[in-house]
């Protein structure tokens, strides 16, 4: 049996307090729900909470924002939970008592020594359920009391925090406490699993005004007042384990033995590692394979999808693009697809993802994303659909499942046809040269999609370099697959050759020794900005760029864009370059693709490197920074973005699907070339 990886948190010699507030843990339930916070047990985001399930009408919703836990020794109550308040007041008692923090697999564990008593605190979000367990084990010392005060609320997690002054409808029941938080939401059930009789005391308390420092940094509303309906209290003796539970299910979900809940989760994670053992060859890949699990979901909060899956006998699967605020995005899903599912031995989930998104293709387009709490996707994307071909290709390489290809074939043909004819948002092939164009006022259609109000920061309207690279790749794949389905390969081959010829004639920028980012742009001009999008002309399975030009492109990308954590989105020499991603929404979106570093791009950069030469040493070195980053920010995971200049501070989501997926994929690719495993 595989041993689960252990990630020990090591506070720096100086700045331990900042690190404890910056480094985050995350547990998920496979349905889109999560619980999350910081090592220091102090919420720093509006998204942090002990219980954030995904609800059909609302999406992810903070239903238990925090829980204050304290150890009672005699008449002395010793707080463990932290909080920050306006005016600079910070209470972080956990650091005083913290002896260690680690991720045991994915399970966060705090070892705390309080008044001579050692406690082990663990958090498990039960897989495929909306149930969370906070488990306390008395390791050594005298018997003590635990006092646990929950703060329920009802706030869709994207909404601004606010003062919750509403009295909750609290029902004391034989099993525990049931709280009605919203007329269209299930009751929140709370329980203390212990031998204590009548552990709940109904004594309402209002919190001080809480401050979430990361929301302050992001220029967003950042304060909140919460109301607690009461507290749980019980005595815990040496060797005993008790648990606080929250659930949206029936009371049986809260009746399990806490030790078993923890053990079941550890066994589930062990099985995930065993499934991935053919490819996961070391501690890095094993850790990333576990992180991958947090993004794979069954989107049962979309009843229309669930009904379709039940009626057709299909599995329902998708990928969360990033925690905390992203839902499932078509582009992110297809780019993350191989790393998260195929590299981890999860081929059944992979097939289900392809079928789920096939079900949502409209007018030849894969959805851009599914809005929080809604049933239908939105479609303003020019590249997500082309990445779908890439995902199908990787699935076939790993599985050889031609039956699925035949099922998908009519949809794939329809996509090609719609792109040749032209579809929504000005997306279509220019009949004059076979290159893919896109653009419609007010829409951001490529992956560089920042928008503030009516301002599209990087519209890239015209013929963006990666779109024609992806289009060529899709045509070549269709040419390859056509004989399997009885279709005419020559049709796809002719279109592909026309695209290749035009691409190499139009995109080469002789003056810069690399590729234009956009040709035939708005106003008819070409955009010579040095961006990472040109890498895809080399990295994809069917590279559209003439091989003789690969070294020049890679040299420019290495010199202008490469950092220890990914590729910059714009050369520092450009007048619009932004070094940091910081401040209010407008400031951040102005920097999002104007210099900010994206780790996922490192995957295709490494692919291009390995095509250009077999120097695995250089490839491995480019990944070293991301491997070290697993110890920081979203612990055991990889952040969405980084600042464009040293010290390359991590920003955005603390845990991003394609950052994890692409790092895992190319880490394994390098290991395979080196004969490791």
N, C-alpha and C positions, 0 to 999 in steps of 0.2 A: 504494500500500500504506500502511495506517495505521501511524503510529509508536507504539510502545508507550510508555505513560506512565512517567516516571521519578520515583520518590519519594525524594528526598534526605533522609537523617536529619541533623538539625542539633542537636547537643547544646547545651543551654542554657549561658549564660555561667557560671552556678554550678550545681552539682548534676549535672554530666555523668555522674558515676558512678551516681547513682540513676537517671537517665534511661536509661543503657545497660542497667541491670538491669530496668527497668520496661517498656521498649519491646520488643515481641516480633515475630519473623518466623514465618511459617507457609508451608509448601508441602504440597500435597495431591496425591493420585493418582487422584481420581475414583471410588475404591472405598471411601472412608471412612477410608483410611489417611492418615498425615501425618508430617511431621517439623517440629519447632518448637523454638525457643529464644529467646535474647535477643540484642540487638545486641552486648552485651559478651561473648558466647560463654561465658556462665555460666548454668547451669540454675537457675531459681528456682521451678519447679513440679515436682511428681511426674509431670506429663504431658509435660514437655519430654523430647525425645529425638531422636536422629538417624534412627531408623527405628522407626515405630509403625504397622505394618500392621494391617489388619482380618482376623481369622482366624475361620473358620466356628464353632468351638466356644468361642471365648473373647472375640470382639469385638476392639476395638482393644487391642493388646498391645505394651508397650515391649520391643523385642527388641535394641535398641542404644541404651542410655541416654545414652551420651556417647562422644566420641572426643577424646583429648588429642592436639593437634597441636603440633609444635615444629619450629623451624628450627635446624639444626645447622650452625654455622660453626666449622670447625676442631674443637677439643675443647670448644667451648661450645655448650650446648643452650639455646635460648631458647623458653620456653613461650608459646603463644598462647591456649590455653584457660583459662577462669577456673573458679573453684570457691569455694564458701563452706562454712565449717565451724563446728560448735558453738563457742561461746566468743567469737564475734565476728570470727574470722579470715576475711578476704576477700581472695582473689587474683583480680585482674582485669587481667592483663597486656595483653590485647588493646587496651585504651584507650590504652596507651602507644605502640602501633605503628599504631593505626588512623588512616588518612588520610581515609577516607570510607566510608560505608555507604549503600547505596541498594537499592531494589527496582527492578530493570529488568523492567518488567512485573510479574510475580509472583516473579521469581527474585532471591533475596537475594545481594548482592555486597559483599564486604569488600575494600577496598584497604588493604594492610598494608605498612609499610616497616620492615624488620628488618635491622639491621646493613648498611645501604646497599643492601639487596635489596628490590625492590618485587614483591609477590605479589598476585594477584587470586584470591580464594576465592569459589566459587559453589556453590549446592546446588540440585539438581534431583531431584524425586521423579517418576519416569517415569509419564506418564499411562496409566491403565488397567493398571498393573503394580504389583507389590510389589517395586520396585527403586529404590534411591536412589543418586545419584552426588554425591560431594563433589569438586569440580573445582578444581585449583590450576593457575594459569598464572604462569610466571615472566616478569614484565614487563620488568624491567631489573636490572642489577647482576651480581655474580659468581655462578658456580654455587654452589649450596648443597645440603644434604641436607634432606629432609623426614622426620620421624619421626612416625608416626601410630599411636597405641595405642587400639584400640577396646575398649569395655567392654560386652560382650553381657549380656543378662539375659532373664528371661522373667517379666513381671509385667503382667497385665491392667491397663490404665492407670488404672482407678478404684481399684485396691487400694492399700493403704498401702505406701510404700517400706519396704524391710527390708534387713537385712544378707545379701547374696548370697554365701554362703561355699561354694557347691557348685562342685566342679571340673567344668568343661564337658567334654563328650566331643568333643574336637577332632580332626579328620581333615585332615592335610596332603595336598593333592591337587595334581596337575599344574597345575590352573588357579588354585588359591587355597586357601582354608581353609574347610572345612565344619564347622559346629558344631551338634550335637544338643542343643537346649535343652529339649525336651519331647517325650515319646513320641507325643503326638497332634498335634504341630505339624510343619510342614515344616522341614527343615534350614535354618539361616541360613548363607548363603554369602557370604564376604568375599573381596575381591580388590583388588589395586593394579594399575591399568591404567598400565603404564609400560614402559620398555625395560630396567628393572633385572632382573637374574637373581636368583632366589630372594630376593625382598624381605622375606619373613616370617620373623621370629625367634620361636620358641616359648619365651617367657620369662614365666611367670605373674607378675602383680603385682596386689596388692590396693590399692584406693584408700584414702585417708583417709576418715573419716566425713564424708559430704557433708550439707549442710544446704540445704533448699529454703525460702527465706524466705517465699514466698507461702503455703505450707502452714502455716507458723508463724502467719501472720496469720489464717488460716482456722481455727486451733485444731485442726489435724489432725496426725497423725504426719508428721514432716518430715525424718528423717535416713535415710541409706542408705549401705551399703558395697558397692562393686562389685568384681568380679574380672575382670581382663583376661587372656586366654590368651597374649598376645604382642603384637608390634608389627610394622608395616611400615616399611621405610626405603628411600629411594632418592635418588639425586642428580637434581637438576633444573637444567638449564642455561637461559640466557636464551632466551626464545622458546618453550620447551617447555611442554607441558601434560600433567599426570598426573591421575589420579582414584582415589579410594578408593570402592569400590562395595560395597553390601550388597543381597542379593536373596533371595527365596524361590523363584525360578524356576531353570531349568537354567543351566548355565554360560554359554550363549550370551547371556543377558541382561547379562552382565558383560564381554562382549568388544567392546563398541562403542567407537568413538573418542570420548573425552570432549567434544571440540569439537562433534561432531555431536549428542550428547545435549543439550547446551545449546542449539544452534541449532534442533533439532527442537522443543524446548519453546517457544522464542521465536516460532517460526513458528506453532505451535499457538495461542499467545496472540494473535498478530497476526490470525489467522483469526477468533478470537472477537470481536475488536474490529471486524473488517470485517463480521461478521454483525450486529453491533449498531449499525452506522454510521447507519442510518436514524433512530435515536432518540438515540444517544449523541452529544451536540452539543458537548461541551466536555471539559476535563481532568477535572472532577469526575465527570461521568457515565461517562467512559471508565474511570477508576480504579475506580468502583463496579461497573461491568460486569465488570471482571476479578475483583474480589473475589467477585462472585456465583458465578463458576465454581467456587470452592472448596467450595461447599455442595452442588453438584449431583453425585449419586453414582449408580452402578449397584450396588445392595446384593447383590452376588454372594456375600457372606459368609453369606447366608441361602439355603442350597441348595434349600429348598422353593420359595422365590420364583423362583429361577433355573430350577428344573424346570418350574414353571408357565409362565414366559415362553418357554422353549424349546418347550414342547409346543403353545402357542397362537400362536407366532410374534410375541409382543409384545416391545417394548423394556421393559427393567426400569429404572426410575428412581425416585429419591426425593431428599429434601433433608435434609442434616444440619442440625440446628437451631442448633448452635453449637460452636465449638472452645474448650476441648478436650473437654469431657465429655458433651455432648449427643449422642444418637443422632438418628434421624429421628422427629419428632413430628408427629402429624396436624395439630394446630392451627397449629403454627409453619409447617408445609409449606404449608397453604392460605393463610395470611396472607402468606407470603413469595412465593407462587407467581407472581404477576404481575411483581413487581420482578425476581426472579432469572431467570425464563425468558422471559416475553413481552416485557419491556422490553429484553431483550438479544438478541432475534431467535431464541430457541431453542424454537420452537414444537413441534418433534418431541419434545424432552424433556418439554415441558409436557404433551402428550397422553399420553406414557408415564407421567407421574406420576399423572394422573387415573385411568388404567386400573389402575395398580399399587394405588392406594388403593381403587378400586372392588372389586378382587379381595379386599380385606381387610374389607369392610363386613360386620358381624355384628349382627343384631337392630336394624338401622337406625342403627348407630353406626360411625363411622370410628375406627380405633385412636387412642388417646391418644398412645402411643409404642411403639417396639420396644425391649425391654430389651437391653442389651449382650450379644452372644453368643447370643441366643435366636432362635427361629424364628417365634414368634407374637407378635402385639401384645397390649397390654392396653388396656381400653376405657373406663376411668373418666374420661370427658370429656363435658360437656353442650354444648360449643360447637364442637368441631372439625368435627363433621358439618355444622353449619350454615355454617361457613366454606367447606366443600366446594362448596356452591351458589355462593358468591361467587367461588371459583376458576373454576368452570365458566363463569360469566357472563363473567369477564375473558377466558378462553380464546376464547369465541365472539366477543367484541368484536374481538379481535386477528386471528382467523383465519376467522370465518364457517363453521367446520367443523360443519355440521348433522349430518353422518353420525355424528360422535362423540357429539353430543347424543342422537341416536336410540339409540345403543348404551348410553348411560348412563341413559336415561329409566326403564327398569324399576327400576333401583337407586334413582333419585331418588324415584320414586313410593313405593317400599317404605319409604324413610326417612320421608317425610311420614306414611304410614300408621302406622308404628311409633310416631312421636311423638304422633300423635292418640290411639292406643290406650294408649300408655305402654310404656316399655321399661326397660332395666336402670337401677339406681341411682336410682329415683324420677324419672327423666327422662320428661316427658310434658306434654301440654297439659291445663290445668285446664278441664274441660268447662263450668264455670260462667262463665268469662270469656274463654277463648281465649288466655290468657297461658301462657308456658312455665314450668314449675316443675321443680325438681331438688332432690335431697338424699338422702343416705343416710349414716348414722353411720359415721365413720371414713374417709370419702372426701372429697377436694377435687376438685370437678367443673368449676369455671370456670377461666379462665386464671390467676386469683389462687389458686395451688394449693400454697402452701407447707405442708409438714407435717413435724413432728418427732415421731418415735415415734407416739403416739396423738393428738398435739395437731395438729388442723387449724387453722392460724392464722386464715385468713379463709374459713370454711365457706360463707358467703353462701347458705345453704340457703333455699329459697323461690323467689321469682320475681325473678331478677337482671335488671337493666335491659337489659344487652346481649343476653341470651338471647332476650327477646321482640323486640328490635330485629332480631336476626339471623333469628328465626323469621318475622317479618313479611316481611323481605327475601326469604327463601327462597320463601314463598308467592307473592309478587308475581312472582318470577322464573318459578316454575312456571306461573303464569297467562299470562305472556308467551310461554313456550315451548310451551304446550299445543297451540296450533293447528298447530305444526310436526309434532307427533307424532300428531295426530288425537284428542287427549284433550279432555276437557271443562274449559275454562278457568274456567267459572262456579264449580265446586267450590272451586278454590283462591282465587278472588276473594272468595267468601263468608267463608271462614275468615280471609282477610287483613283484610277490613273489620271483622270482629268483634275481631280482635287490635288493630287500630289504635284503634278506639273505646275499648276497655278500657284500652289503654296510656295514652292521654292523660287518661283519667279517674283512673287509679290512681297513675301515677308522678309526676305533677306535685306538687312540694312548694312550696306558695305561700309559706311562711315564708322559705325559702331562695332562692327565685327560680330553682330548678333542679330536677333530678330526684332522686327517691329512688334509692339504689343497689339496694336489695332491698325488695320489698313482700311482705306475707304471709309473713314470715320465720318462723324458729323461735319458737314461742310466739305467733304470729299478728301480730307487730308489723312495723313498717316501719323500714328502716335509712336514716337521713338523712345518713350519712357522705358527704362530698363527695369523689367519686372520678372518675377519667377515663372510666369505662365508659359514662356518659351521652352521650359524644361520638358513639358509634356510632348513636344514634337520629337523628343528622343526617347523618353521613358516608357511610353506605351508599347504594347506588344508589337504593333505595326507602326514604327516611327515614320512620320511623313517627311521629316527633314533629311536631305541628302547627307550621307554619313560623313562626307568630307568636311562638313561644317560643324560636326559635333564638338570637336576640341575647342573651336573658337567660342561657341556658345557657352560651354562649360567653364571656360576660362573667365569669361565676363561674369557669369553667375557666381563663380567662386570668389572673384575679386570684389564684386559690388554687393552681393546679397547674402552670402553665407555667414552664419553666426553659429555659436555652439548649440543653439536651441531650435534652429530651423532657418528658413530663408526669409529675408526681408521682402516686403511687398513692393518696395520701391528703392531705387538706388539713393544713397545719402547725398549724391551729387545733384539730385533733382530739386528744383526750387520748392516743390510742394512736400518735400520729405518731412515727416514728423518723427522725432526721436522717441517720444514717450506717448503711451496710451493712458491718459489720465484726465480727470476733471468731469465736467458735466457731459450730457449726452452729445451735444454738438461737438465739443472738443474731442471726445473719444471717437465718435464716428468719423471725424475729420482725419484721424490718425489710423483708423482700423485697417485700411489697405494702402496707406501712404507711407509705409516704412515698417509698421508693426510686423513682428516676426511670427510666423505660423509654423509650428512643429510638423504638421501633417505633410508639408511640402518636402520635408527631409526625405520622406519615403521615395518620392519620384526623383529627387536629386540623387539618392543612392542608386536607384535603378539606372539612371543615366550614366553615373560614374562606372558602374559595373559593366555596362554595355561598351563604354569607351575604353575601359581597361579592366584587367582582372585584379586590380590592387585592392584586396579586401582590407588591408591595413588602413588605407585612407578612409574607406567606407566605415569601418568600425570606429575610427577616431571621430568621424562626424557625428556619431550617435552617443559619444561618451557623455556629453552634457545632459542629454535627455535621460540617460540611465541614472545619473547622479540626482537629477531632479525628482526622481521617484521618492526621495527622502524628504521632500518639501512640498509646501502648498497643499494641493489635494493629495494626501499621503497615499502612496502606492499607485498613483495615477499620474497623468500628464496634463498640464494646463492647456487652455485654448490658445493663448497667445503670450508673447513676451515683448517687452520694450525693444526698440530697434538698436539701442546702444547700451554699452556696459553701464550698470551690472546686469542688464537684461532681466528686469523684474518681471515675474509672471503676472499676467493680468487675465481679465475675463473669467470664463468658467474655470473652476478649479479642477475639473475632470472632463475631458473632451474626448469623444469617441474616436474621431479620426486621428487625433494625436496619439492615442494609445494604439489604435489599429495599425497605423503605418509604421510606428516604431517597432512593434512586435513583428510585423511582416518582414521588414528588411533586416531586422536583427536575426531572424531565423534564416533569411536568405544568405546573409553573410556567413552564419555558422555552417550552413550546408555546404557552401563553397569551400570553407576551410576544413570540412570533414569532421566537424564537431558533432557529437551526439551519436 
